[in-house]
Amino acid sequence: MPTASWNGAVIADATEDQVQIVENNVYFPMSAVRQEYLQPSATETKCPWKGTANYFSLLVDGETNRDAVWTYRAPFDAAKQIAGHVAFWKGVTVQR
């Protein structure tokens, strides 16, 4: 079962058939993410083939991991399989 964890907390867990792998990143469905750890961020980046990425920071036990989560809210057609999914970085441990 794929999981994402940071600062001692499991942030997301899903079944293997629920996740999408794109560019070696594991994208979890938003429904598999514990929303209480997500903090909206104003950060955006652009990918030429996926579209605009929007970010969240993680807040766990009073510690913040800024912009450690990203999503493509309206991905381009080439990346439509990751619509409604999020991926992690910046020290978030993802186990497959």
Beta strands, then each sheet from edge to edge (+ up, - down):
strand 1: 3-6
strand 2: 9-13
strand 3: 20-22
strand 4: 25-29
strand 5: 38-47
strand 6: 51-60
strand 7: 63-71
strand 8: 85-88
strand 9: 93-95
sheet 1: 2+ 1- 9+
sheet 2: 3+ 4- 8+ 7- 6+ 5-
end
